[in-house]
Amino acid sequence: MNFHYQSFISLFFTLVVVSVCGRRKTNTTSTTIVTNLTTIHNPNYLFAQDITILVVTDVHSWVGGHGPNEPHLNINYGHVVSFYERLLQHAQQQQQQQQQQQKDLFFVMNGDWIDGTGLSFDLTALTQILQQMPWDAINVGNHELYHAPLLEFITQPGGMIDWFGNKYLSSNIVLTKTQQTFGQRYVILQGNHSAVLTFGFLYNMKDHVDTVLVQEIEAVVQEAWFLDALHNNTYDAILVLAHMHVQDPLVQVLLQNIREQVGTTMPVQFITGHTHIRDYAILDEWSASFEAGRYLDTIGVVSFPKANQNTTTKNATQLFTHHFLDANHETLSAVLDVDSIDTPKGVALSQFIATTREELGLNQGMGCINQSYYTTSALGDSASLWGFFINAVVPSVLPGKHALMLDKGDLRYDLLKGNVRLDDIIAVSPFNDTLYYWKDIPGSVILQLNESMNVQHDTSFLPLLPSYILAPSETIVPSTLYELMTSEFEIPSIREALVAIFPNALEAKPTDLTATQLWLNYFREHSSCGIPHPELTPHKDEHTESNQTQAGEPDSSQEDQMRLLFVGVAMGTILVLGAIHIRQRSHQFTKLRVTREAVILDARHEFSEEDSSSKHRMEEESEGLFV
């Protein structure tokens, strides 16, 4: 195949992230509900009952927070640590000074810490950050079970599971070879004034790697260990970390079996996730379910009583409280009623995250766009990210007779107006699947295939979009032959439908391109806000901004400088990501870290020489703050 790209692109960009089955079927926006907590200026509101839980879930490596194009989401994991430490300090001071009712605070993470930003491409760097989090319990998400190298990495001696010990839960996940649990079946969170029996369940996942087995919850709740945990321990409440929808039928399965063993008045709090929303549900008089967003856009807080408390209230609406805190300084400072939430450990972690991101080149500028594009918008909407991909990206980077078909969940995050960094592009297309192609497919077959793949419309997930998106390089002509392309992830489903229509189709062959690389190549060629984007159907929604202003066109010398700049950026990006990928897939992490750092330094040095207008040069990388 001839895609007319610079030779170094295909030569050096070899990053391949393992395809993830089922990874895309999650909502792509968080629903904002309940009170705006910036009006609360007293943290006592969070400690309404005996036991309070601080929650993060489905962060997907957004530990560095969001970029400058989202100023309303301006915290990272270091700030979360500071917030937790200040809450803990406040609770202790209140009890000492006012001799109030004794209360406990715990901090949990409900899975899916991988896949989402460039930090996911360096497991050592990402896990060094995660290991600084003072979590009391961690659940396993589905994304932790797609990558064999990831499982090997976190289960190796001294890996994440060893680091967190009995805090890492996997109530229904076992290792295939040993039949031993991936983590612990359960743990008793022991506070100063309460004990909480805590489980960690994953939905009945089928498409995981062969090295683990996800046991069906309906069977696990009948096993002896589960019954023993409920009957042979002393505790004041039950906490279930459940990586599934807030009202998944499996939540009811778990609650029903718990109720059969411990009765109807034992407080049971579910912390759910996976669907990337904010949601809350009362399950019965002594139970509630809570989900706290995604991508570090939310810090969740729930509070509930201990069992056998003297209370005449039998309404879970009063017994169980919850709050969704927007992930920004203003909200957290207002809740704590302080000017700054910072603590020494939090500041140190924030600095370490910033240093790590800089080392990986994730802040590298890649270009600029004049308006925002959203994953949720319909194809004909001027603010549609898929529309931008179809009308601007694909025709630019895939010239000729090509037709690309992808699942509507392949694009994971919005592309927002303003400067675009490397990490912004990875956030849009984080899986980086290798693209495959079928040669000499008639246009009539491709059009029929598009109809076939979209017969069943999934309205529960991105309802304004068809299930599969067809992105041709040019208007499909029925009598013309094309190279039909798709991602490695989509091959089984598309091949089945294609062969049913066109039995002569051969096996798909790999290209030297990846999904993420299409976006990188586009911004390499279209680097300035002064370059207009193709016109789309006028946007009718009020929440997005229209592209009404254009920057001035650069003169010829500026164009030359910009080309030099972005060739350097592209080369640096390619080498950085290639080095990260090598690190991810190898067991020799220490040796390869040195290699990666050397490559990054060389790439940046080359970038500095190529960009004649740049006076910035890369300094030696500093040692990390944590080991």
Residue pairs with C-beta under 8 A, 6 or more apart in sequence:
1 437
1 483
1 511
2 400
3 10
3 397
3 398
3 399
3 400
3 511
3 512
3 513
4 399
4 400
5 397
5 521
6 567
6 570
8 571
8 574
9 517
9 521
9 570
9 574
10 512
10 513
12 571
12 574
12 575
12 578
13 514
13 517
13 520
13 574
13 577
13 578
14 578
14 581
15 121
15 432
15 514
15 516
15 577
15 578
15 580
15 581
16 432
16 433
16 434
16 514
16 581
17 115
17 120
17 121
17 430
17 431
17 432
17 433
17 581
18 146
18 147
18 148
18 149
19 146
19 431
19 433
19 487
19 488
19 489
20 115
20 143
20 146
20 147
20 431
20 489
21 146
21 207
21 489
22 142
22 205
22 207
23 115
23 142
23 143
23 146
23 409
23 431
24 407
24 408
24 409
24 410
24 412
25 409
25 461
26 58
26 274
26 275
26 276
26 294
26 409
26 461
27 275
27 276
27 277
27 461
28 276
28 375
28 376
28 409
28 412
28 413
28 462
29 276
29 277
29 375
29 376
30 276
30 277
30 278
30 293
30 294
30 297
30 298
31 277
31 278
31 279
32 278
32 324
32 326
33 278
33 279
33 280
33 324
34 278
34 280
34 322
34 323
34 324
35 323
37 323
37 324
37 325
37 326
37 331
37 334
37 335
38 326
38 330
38 331
38 334
38 335
39 334
40 334
40 335
41 334
41 335
41 337
42 337
43 86
43 87
43 90
43 335
43 336
43 337
44 94
45 323
45 335
46 52
46 87
46 301
46 303
46 323
46 335
47 91
47 94
47 103
47 105
47 303
48 303
48 321
49 103
49 303
49 304
49 305
49 319
49 320
49 321
50 101
50 102
50 103
50 104
50 193
50 194
50 236
50 237
50 304
50 305
50 306
50 309
51 103
51 104
51 106
51 191
51 194
51 196
51 236
51 237
51 267
51 269
51 303
51 304
51 305
51 306
52 91
52 103
52 104
52 105
52 106
52 301
52 302
52 303
53 105
53 106
53 107
53 108
53 239
53 269
53 271
53 301
53 302
53 303
54 83
54 84
54 87
54 105
54 106
54 107
54 108
54 299
54 300
54 301
55 108
55 109
55 110
55 271
55 290
55 292
55 299
55 300
55 301
55 302
56 80
56 108
56 109
56 110
56 292
56 296
56 298
56 299
56 300
57 109
57 110
57 111
57 112
57 243
57 271
57 272
57 273
57 291
57 292
57 293
57 294
57 300
58 110
58 111
58 112
58 141
58 273
58 274
58 276
58 293
58 294
58 295
59 109
59 112
59 113
59 116
59 294
59 295
59 296
60 112
60 113
60 114
60 115
60 116
60 117
60 120
60 143
60 294
60 295
60 430
61 113
61 114
61 115
61 116
61 117
61 119
61 120
61 126
62 116
62 117
62 295
62 296
63 76
63 77
63 119
63 126
63 129
63 130
63 296
63 353
64 76
64 77
64 117
64 119
64 353
64 354
64 356
64 357
64 362
64 423
65 73
65 74
65 75
65 76
65 77
65 79
65 296
65 327
66 73
66 74
66 295
66 296
66 297
66 327
67 416
67 421
67 423
67 424
68 418
68 419
69 416
69 417
69 418
69 419
69 424
70 416
72 326
72 328
73 296
73 297
73 326
73 327
73 328
74 327
74 328
74 329
75 296
75 327
75 328
75 329
75 332
76 296
76 349
76 350
76 353
77 129
77 132
77 133
77 296
77 349
77 350
77 353
78 346
78 347
78 348
78 349
78 350
78 351
78 352
78 353
79 329
79 332
79 341
79 342
79 346
79 350
80 133
80 296
80 299
80 346
81 132
81 133
81 134
81 343
81 345
81 346
81 349
82 341
82 342
82 343
82 345
82 346
82 347
83 299
83 332
83 336
83 341
83 346
84 105
84 107
84 134
85 134
85 343
85 345
85 346
86 336
86 338
86 341
86 343
87 105
87 336
88 105
90 336
91 103
91 104
91 105
94 100
95 102
95 103
102 192
102 193
103 193
104 191
104 192
104 193
104 194
105 191
106 136
106 137
106 189
106 191
106 196
106 239
107 133
107 134
107 135
107 136
108 135
108 136
108 137
108 138
108 139
108 198
108 239
108 241
108 271
109 133
109 135
109 137
109 138
109 139
110 139
110 141
110 241
110 242
110 243
110 271
110 272
110 273
110 292
111 138
111 139
111 140
111 141
111 142
111 143
111 144
111 200
111 202
111 241
111 243
111 273
111 274
112 141
112 142
112 143
112 144
112 243
112 273
112 274
113 126
113 130
113 141
113 143
113 144
114 120
114 126
114 143
114 144
114 147
114 150
115 143
115 146
115 430
115 431
116 295
116 412
116 413
116 427
116 430
117 362
117 423
117 426
117 427
117 430
118 357
118 360
118 361
118 362
118 422
118 423
118 426
118 577
118 580
119 125
119 126
119 129
119 356
119 357
119 360
119 362
120 126
120 430
121 360
121 426
121 577
121 580
121 581
121 584
122 356
122 360
122 580
122 583
122 584
122 596
123 149
123 150
123 153
123 583
123 584
123 589
124 583
124 589
124 593
125 356
125 359
125 360
127 153
127 154
127 159
127 160
128 352
128 356
128 624
128 626
128 627
129 349
129 352
129 353
129 356
130 160
131 160
131 163
131 164
131 626
132 345
132 349
132 352
132 626
135 164
135 167
136 167
136 189
137 167
137 169
137 187
137 189
137 198
137 200
137 239
137 241
138 164
138 167
138 168
138 169
138 183
138 200
139 169
139 170
139 200
139 201
139 202
139 241
139 242
139 243
139 271
139 273
140 168
140 169
140 170
140 173
140 182
140 183
140 200
140 202
140 243
141 202
141 243
141 273
141 274
142 202
142 203
142 205
142 208
142 243
142 274
144 150
144 151
144 154
145 151
145 173
145 202
145 205
145 208
145 209
145 212
145 214
146 207
146 208
146 209
147 209
148 209
148 211
149 584
149 585
151 209
151 211
151 212
152 211
152 587
153 159
153 160
154 160
154 161
155 161
155 175
155 182
160 168
161 168
161 182
161 183
166 184
166 187
167 184
167 187
168 182
168 183
168 184
169 183
169 184
169 185
169 186
169 187
169 198
169 199
169 200
169 241
170 181
170 182
170 183
170 184
170 185
170 200
170 202
171 181
171 185
171 186
171 199
171 200
171 201
171 220
171 226
172 201
172 202
172 214
172 215
172 216
172 217
172 220
173 181
173 182
173 183
173 202
173 212
173 213
173 214
173 215
174 180
174 181
174 182
174 212
174 213
174 215
175 181
175 182
175 211
175 212
175 213
176 210
176 211
176 212
176 213
177 211
179 213
182 212
183 200
184 200
185 199
185 225
185 226
185 229
186 197
186 198
186 199
186 200
186 229
187 198
188 195
188 196
188 197
188 198
188 233
188 235
189 195
189 196
189 198
189 239
194 236
194 237
194 306
195 234
195 235
195 236
196 235
196 236
196 237
196 238
196 239
197 229
197 230
197 233
197 235
197 237
197 238
197 239
198 238
198 239
198 240
198 241
199 229
199 238
199 239
199 240
199 241
199 254
200 241
201 217
201 220
201 240
201 241
201 242
201 243
201 244
201 250
201 254
202 214
202 243
202 244
203 217
203 242
203 243
203 244
203 248
203 250
203 274
204 214
204 216
204 217
204 250
205 214
206 214
208 214
217 250
217 253
217 254
218 250
218 253
220 226
221 253
221 254
221 257
222 257
226 257
227 261
230 258
230 261
230 262
231 261
236 267
236 306
236 307
237 266
237 267
237 268
237 269
237 304
237 305
237 306
237 307
238 258
238 262
238 266
238 267
238 268
238 269
239 268
239 269
239 271
240 254
240 258
240 268
240 269
240 270
240 271
241 271
242 248
242 250
242 251
242 254
242 270
242 271
242 272
242 273
242 289
243 272
243 273
243 274
244 250
244 251
244 272
244 273
244 274
244 275
245 251
245 272
245 274
245 275
245 279
245 291
246 270
246 272
246 275
246 277
246 279
246 280
246 281
246 289
246 290
246 291
247 279
247 281
247 289
248 272
251 270
251 272
251 283
251 289
252 283
254 270
255 268
255 270
255 283
255 284
255 287
258 266
258 268
259 266
259 268
259 284
264 284
264 285
264 286
265 285
265 286
265 307
265 308
266 286
266 307
267 286
267 287
267 304
267 305
267 306
267 307
267 319
267 320
268 283
268 286
268 287
269 287
269 288
269 290
269 302
269 304
269 320
270 283
270 287
270 288
270 289
270 290
271 290
271 291
271 292
271 300
271 302
272 279
272 289
272 290
272 291
273 291
273 292
275 291
276 293
276 294
276 295
277 291
277 293
277 294
278 291
278 292
278 293
278 298
278 324
279 289
279 290
279 291
280 288
280 289
280 290
280 291
280 322
281 288
281 289
282 288
282 316
282 317
282 320
283 289
283 316
284 316
285 314
285 315
285 316
285 319
286 316
286 319
287 316
287 320
288 302
288 304
288 316
288 320
288 322
290 300
290 302
290 322
291 300
292 298
292 299
292 300
292 324
293 300
293 324
295 413
296 327
297 326
297 327
298 324
298 325
298 326
298 327
299 325
299 327
299 332
300 322
300 323
300 324
300 325
301 322
301 323
301 325
302 320
302 321
302 322
302 323
303 320
303 321
303 322
304 319
304 320
304 321
305 311
305 319
311 319
313 319
325 331
325 332
325 335
329 341
332 341
333 339
333 340
333 341
348 625
348 626
349 625
349 626
351 625
352 624
352 625
352 626
355 622
355 624
355 625
356 624
357 363
357 423
359 597
359 600
359 621
360 576
360 580
360 600
361 422
361 572
361 573
361 576
361 600
361 603
361 604
362 421
362 422
362 423
362 426
363 421
363 422
363 423
364 421
364 422
364 569
364 572
364 573
365 419
365 420
365 421
365 569
366 420
366 421
366 422
366 424
366 425
366 520
366 523
366 524
366 527
366 566
366 569
366 573
367 419
367 420
367 523
367 524
367 526
367 527
367 528
367 566
368 418
368 419
368 420
368 527
368 528
368 529
369 415
369 416
369 417
369 418
369 420
369 529
369 533
370 417
370 529
370 532
370 533
370 547
370 549
370 550
371 382
371 383
371 417
371 533
371 544
371 545
371 546
371 547
372 383
372 414
372 415
372 416
372 417
372 544
372 545
373 383
373 384
373 385
373 387
373 388
373 414
373 415
373 416
374 383
374 384
374 385
374 414
374 544
375 385
375 386
375 411
375 412
375 413
375 414
375 462
376 462
376 464
377 383
377 384
377 385
377 386
377 387
377 464
377 539
377 541
377 544
378 384
378 464
378 465
379 386
379 387
379 390
379 465
379 466
379 469
380 387
380 536
380 537
381 387
381 464
381 536
381 537
381 539
381 540
381 541
382 536
382 537
382 538
382 539
382 544
382 546
382 547
383 539
383 541
383 544
383 545
384 536
385 411
385 414
385 415
385 428
386 408
386 411
386 465
386 469
386 471
387 536
387 537
388 415
388 533
388 536
389 411
389 469
389 471
390 469
390 471
390 472
391 534
391 536
392 522
392 526
392 533
392 534
393 518
393 519
393 522
394 402
394 404
394 471
394 472
394 473
394 518
395 473
395 474
396 521
396 522
396 525
396 526
397 518
397 521
397 522
397 525
398 404
398 473
398 485
398 518
399 473
400 473
400 483
401 473
401 474
401 480
401 481
401 482
401 483
402 437
402 472
402 473
402 482
402 483
402 485
403 441
403 443
403 446
403 470
403 471
403 472
403 473
403 476
403 482
403 483
403 484
403 485
404 435
404 470
404 471
404 472
404 473
404 485
404 486
405 446
405 449
405 450
405 453
405 468
405 469
405 470
405 471
405 484
405 485
405 486
405 490
405 494
406 468
406 469
406 471
406 486
406 487
406 490
406 515
407 467
407 468
407 469
407 487
407 489
407 490
408 461
408 462
408 465
408 466
408 467
408 468
408 469
409 461
409 462
410 429
410 431
410 433
410 469
410 487
410 489
410 515
411 428
411 429
412 427
412 428
412 429
412 430
412 431
413 427
413 428
413 430
414 428
415 424
415 428
416 424
417 545
420 523
422 520
422 573
425 516
425 519
425 520
425 523
426 432
426 516
428 519
429 515
429 516
429 518
429 519
430 516
431 487
431 489
431 515
431 516
432 514
432 515
432 516
432 517
433 487
433 488
433 489
433 514
433 515
434 487
434 488
434 510
434 511
434 513
434 514
435 485
435 486
435 487
435 488
435 510
435 511
435 513
435 514
435 515
435 518
436 485
436 486
436 487
436 488
436 491
436 508
436 509
436 510
436 511
437 483
437 484
437 485
437 486
437 508
437 509
437 511
438 483
438 484
438 485
438 498
438 505
438 506
438 508
438 509
439 483
439 506
439 509
440 481
440 482
440 483
441 481
441 482
441 483
441 484
441 498
441 502
441 505
442 478
442 479
442 480
442 481
442 482
442 502
443 476
443 477
443 478
443 479
443 480
443 481
443 482
444 478
444 479
445 498
445 501
445 502
446 470
446 472
446 476
446 482
446 484
447 476
447 478
448 501
449 484
449 494
449 497
449 498
449 501
449 502
450 468
450 470
452 497
452 500
452 501
453 467
453 468
453 493
453 494
453 497
454 466
454 467
454 468
456 467
457 466
457 467
458 467
468 490
468 494
470 476
472 482
476 482
484 498
485 511
486 494
486 508
487 515
488 510
491 508
495 505
495 508
498 505
499 505
520 570
520 573
520 574
521 570
523 566
524 566
524 567
524 569
524 570
526 533
527 562
527 565
527 566
528 551
528 554
528 562
529 550
529 551
530 550
530 551
530 552
530 553
530 554
532 550
533 547
538 546
539 546
554 562
561 611
561 612
561 613
564 610
564 611
564 612
565 610
565 611
565 613
565 614
567 610
568 606
568 607
568 608
568 610
568 611
569 607
571 603
571 606
571 607
572 600
572 603
572 604
572 606
572 607
575 599
575 600
575 602
575 603
576 596
576 599
576 600
576 603
578 599
579 592
579 595
579 596
579 599
579 600
580 596
582 592
582 595
582 596
583 589
583 592
583 593
583 596
586 592
597 621
600 618
600 621
601 618
601 620
601 621
604 617
604 618
605 617
605 618
607 614
608 614
608 616
608 617
608 618
